[in-house]
Amino acid sequence: MNYRLGKVNARLRFDNLNYLNQDFTTDRALLLNAITPLTPQSGTDYDAAFLHSMAGGLLVTKKAKHSKFIVFLTDGQGSGTESTIIAEALKQNCTIYCVAIGMAAPPILKNISSTTGGTYYENITSKQDIETVYRTILHLAQSSNPCEVTWMSSPSCSPGNRTIELQWNTAITKSEYLIPNNALASLTTSPSLATFTNRIPLTTSDTVITISAKDYDFTVTDIQLKYGSPSFSIVNTSFPMLIPRNTSKSCTVRFTPVDSSIQYATFEIITNICSGYISVSGGFPTQKMANPTIKITHPNGGEVFGVGGDTVITWDGISPTDTVRLEYSTDSGKVWTVLTDKASGLKYPWHSIPKPASDKCKIKVKLNQTSSDSQTATAEMLHTLRGHLSEVNSVEWSPDGSRVVTTGDDNTAIVWSAYTGAKIVTFSDHTSRVRKAVWNIDGTKIATVSDDRTAILWSASSGAAIITLTGHTSRVIDIAWSPDGTKIATAGDDQRVMIWSATDGTRLFSNYSFGGKYRSLKWSPDGTRIAAASDYDAIIWNSLTGAKLFTYQGHTNTVYSVNWSPDGSQIVTAGYDKIAIVWSALDGKKVFDLIGHKSLVLAAKWSPDGSRIVTGCMDSTMMLWSSADGTNLQTLKEHTSYIYSVEWSKDGSKLLTASFDSTAIVWSAYSGEVLCRLRAHTSVLTNAFWSPDDSHIATLSNDSSVKIWSFKEGIFQVDESDSVFRVIMPLSASRNIDLLQCLVGSAKDSVIDRIIENTGTLPIRVDSILIIGADASLFSIVSGMPPYIIQPGSAESVEYRFSPKVEGVKTAQLQIHTQADTLFQTIRGEGVLPSVEILENYIDFGRVPENSIKDTLQAVTIRNTRAIPLIITNTYHSGPNDIEFTTLSGGGLINLPPGDTARLNLRFAPKSSGRTSGRLMFEYDGIGSPATVQLFGEGVCGVNSRQDYSVSLGADIPAVTGAVVNVPIVVQLQAGQTLDVLSKRVYCVMSFDASMLLPLEPLPIGQIIGNWRVVKIEAERIANSDTLLIVPFLTMLGSDSMVILRIDSLYFDDGVCQVNIQADSVQITLIDVCVAGNSPRLLAGAPITRITLMPNPVQDNPIILLSLTEDTPVTLSIFNSLGQVVKSMEDNFTRGNHQLTIDAVDVPAGMYSLRLTTRSEVKVVQFIKR
């Protein structure tokens, strides 16, 4: 790092131990030499770095004499006692800056830095980054104020980040800022989409559009048709139209249709700042769009994306303010899945593109016909199915949507044509109420259950009974086909769930519950399990063996329904206790409660993509919840009585509710808007179901009827990708990890190269790595923590830590989550008992005078813990300091009997002052070799080297006002004293009357306290001279004829032996000034005016110092070598000292004269402009 270091620095490093590479010094060479051997080591212990003996950072800073700062650099996740580190730093008033290399800063480091007054920097990956960070920290540590830049920007039309670039001389810097809300300008229109519905062709209709200006004054210069039909026009509106900020104006849109087809248009409002948009539509809803304008622009065919990746969907041809629905297909448009119905701005960020991979992908965009404040769909009643002699209990669509089956209290089930409403066949073999009927997967059979304690399988076409299932001892409540159609499950009031063969009616299993009557029965998506809701609990059985897997107890009242998540990993139950509960179907544990309803919850169902759950309640509300954490997303209330059933559409974009208020409602599952209401029944609705393709709805009511409705969304503009694009599976690979052996009670860090490889053709994102299993706590990730992107053909390395607590092989499982997949691997390591016990973690030699020695004889180091002899093959010294620590005897080859201790004679021979550390290494044949014993010592000055030195400022100095006085600071050597014990860098604080002297460069300007100026000087002393420094001052006409210049303190850096300094002062007498009546006056004949120009040669803004003995007008003029005035300024000044800055930026380089003209004198100073 080739820039100036701070005042006094130290360098230390850490892993699981700490090492003092260099004690405090200002010697740049020593500091750089201490940095050079810093290499990555195994282990990351934050307590070792900050707190542990002997070289924890906060132990080292205790001896610091100046402001205390720690710059903490790490590339690994570590552990530490956060509260203790912070408490000690605050106690010392020590600021900690944390720099994380190649990773996010761990929370502990963020908290340490922010609490101690520092800051943290993360994800640093380049030399340029680290140099920038260290320069920033240096400025902060030295209390340097940053440059503040202000500017005036024009209004912004869209939110987001803006880039600012600043050029200063040859340096260029860039930064980003988020545009504040008060700098955003926009035009809004109301209504957002104006509609002209059912207008007779060749007639004229007008509507008024309100245009509002937000935060800025807008001038509208025109409103132009951008897209769509010329049947719309702007009338009765003149331009320019001024709209003051936060006010509104209006314009008129006219519609003159030539036919009954649906028309659309977008007008662009042209202004002096930002464009606005007006969207209009008209025509008869039953007609087609005459000239669609909407167009998908990306992806539009041929693109390739990765599963889990991101892209942006774009479209054109409509207003940016129009809201559209986006749908996605992986089979060339046969089946569509809704991505969102709230996209606007002509683009939509599509994150985490879902599975499956496909080469037949398309995107579809749809625009609604009507504005957002009216219903955007229609439901037309087609048929009323009346044929049951009493109440109808259930209705269900056939798999192809061509038929429905109903059941009734008249002991029958009936199949109807959904197209004509005609009765097809009646099933009449039951002897009591038929509760429910369900279709098999191909629509050829129907199964019914009845209060007559039986279930019957029927031919769906002929109505013939195929099999009668008997075995229940009470009424049968529910029935369900398995997903593969081979089995049937029934549940009854006899507290039994039975599983039957759908082929021959054989009863396969019968499961008894002591909890009460069953209310609901559902197969898992893969058919391997079955869940049932009972009076107070829910149960899951293995459908292959009949074994009970889990009993879920958590409700305090009847459990009314149970439903599976689409992936089969969870179930949700709804109960009379006003809550729904999500449970794990993998371990039987409760995941979370869905709390918010105020009455009985009658329905709870997952969305098709598994991301949401909907609940319906007797409090007349429907609630949408996040299935990830149970957050309530929306509460919807439009019904006026109980919501009895809730159904998702197949694409998850809509919800269908049936209520005791005799209506059904179709809702947007995203916005919660009511799309349409179904009103025709004369009594309460108990159910409503979508047809398999969502094009029709069946409603069931207590008015003994079922009604069939056609459903049509108000979509009048649609476009899809011109051709298919591809979504492919990113390919990644990993492998099992063996961290080999590690000593029990210690930690071993290992970098595993290329552990995650990208073997595909697209970049792949790694989101997280989890370690799970019984031994998971023994393994951790030190560095290489995701998220990150791996390019094709590349790989990522990860550093793992193994910390065994007991002997033996330990294993855990790795879950590597990528954008598209999860990789499962095993990580293992073996804990082994140590062969060697380190008896003393460190040996401290204490304080030793420099150039002397201290021996530690028979130092206890390590002990053989094995039952057999231990051969130590070698001992040696290692850094940081392997020079001043040595072994006198006892090292080398050692045969250590069982239980015996190695004792060595060691020496510390410091060559200089300061603390230092080294390591004594023991090599042996075994795990943990080499064993390490740390060595510490401090070189100090001997008694004879502590001497008193005198510093003199010389004899009193005569001077005239306006003169430069150079004051030497001289060391006065006594007999036997030498300069070699004095450090190169000297620190001096001087003070004096601020009106009499002004410090000149290179001195700092100092700080004025009262009438005194205090100057703190830090500089390299003059080499090989008893004159330490020469300090320049400018004399001024001030408060007296003499001034005392005083040294308040003077000391040297602590890099060498300390010295005691006896300071001095000097008197400077102005020989051209006398004091009369407590007022200084210039003597007769002395110049009335003194002028000084600094610096000379000058830069762009030189400083002029004036000393005036009279009140006078002053003219300052700059002349070039031809005698031409190139700069001039005039002002009135009072008697005394004045400091001026003259602007010479536009003065070319060259030789000039500065002329000062007062009432009594003319002075000329020559200078050079560079």
Secondary structure, 3 states (H helix, E strand, C coil): CCCCCCCCEEEEEECCCEEEEEEEECCHHHHHHHHCCCCCCCCCEHHHHHCCCCCCHHHHHHHCCCCEEEEEEECCCCECCHHHHHHHHHHHCEEEEEEEECCCCCHHHHHHHHHCCCCEEEEECCHHHHHHHHHHHHHHHCCCCCCCCCCCCCCECCCCEEEEEEEECCEEEEEEEECCHHHECEEEEECCEEEEECCCCCCCEEEEEEEEEECCCEEEEEEEEEEECCCEEEECCCCCEEECCCCEEEEEEEECCCCCCEEEEEEEEEECCCCEEEEEEEECCCCCECCCCCEEEECCCCCEEECCCCEEEEEECCCCCCCEEEEEECCCCCCCEEEEEEECCCEEEECCCCCCCEEEEEEEEEEECCCCCCCCEEEEEEEEECCCCCCEEEEEECCCCCEEEEEECCCCEEEEECCCCCEEEEECCCCCCEEEEEECCCCCEEEEEECCCEEEEEECCCCCEEEEEECCCCCEEEEEECCCCCEEEEEECCCEEEEEECCCCCEEEEEECCCCCCCEEEECCCCCEEEEECCCEEEEEECCCCCEEEEEECCCCCEEEEEECCCCCEEEEEECCCEEEEEECCCCCEEEEEECCCCCEEEEEECCCCCEEEEEECCCCEEEEECCCCCEEEEECCCCCCEEEEEECCCCCEEEEEECCCEEEEEECCCCCEEEEEECCCCCEEEEEECCCCCEEEEEECCCCEEEEEEEECEEEEEECCCCEEEECCCEEECCEEEEEEECCCCEEEEEEEEEEECCCCCEEEEEEEEECCCHHHEEEEECCCCEEECCCCEEEEEEEECCCCCEEEEEEEEEEECCCEEEEEEEEEEECCCEEECCCEEEEEEEECCCCEEEEEEEEEEECCCCCEEEEEEEEECCCCCCEEEEECCCCEEECCCCEEEEEEEECCCCCEEEEEEEEEEECCCCCCEEEEEEEEEECCHHHCCEEEEECCCCEEECCCCEEEEEEEEECCCCCCCCCCCCEEEEEEEEECCCEEECCCCCCCEEECCEEEEEEEEECCCCCCEEEEEEEEECCCCCCEEEEEEEEEEECCCCCCCEEECCEEEEEECCEEEECCEEEECCCCCCEEEEEECCCECCCCEEEEEECCCEEEEEEEECCCCCEEEEEEEEECCEEEEEECCCCCCCCEEEEEEEECCCCEEEEEEEEC
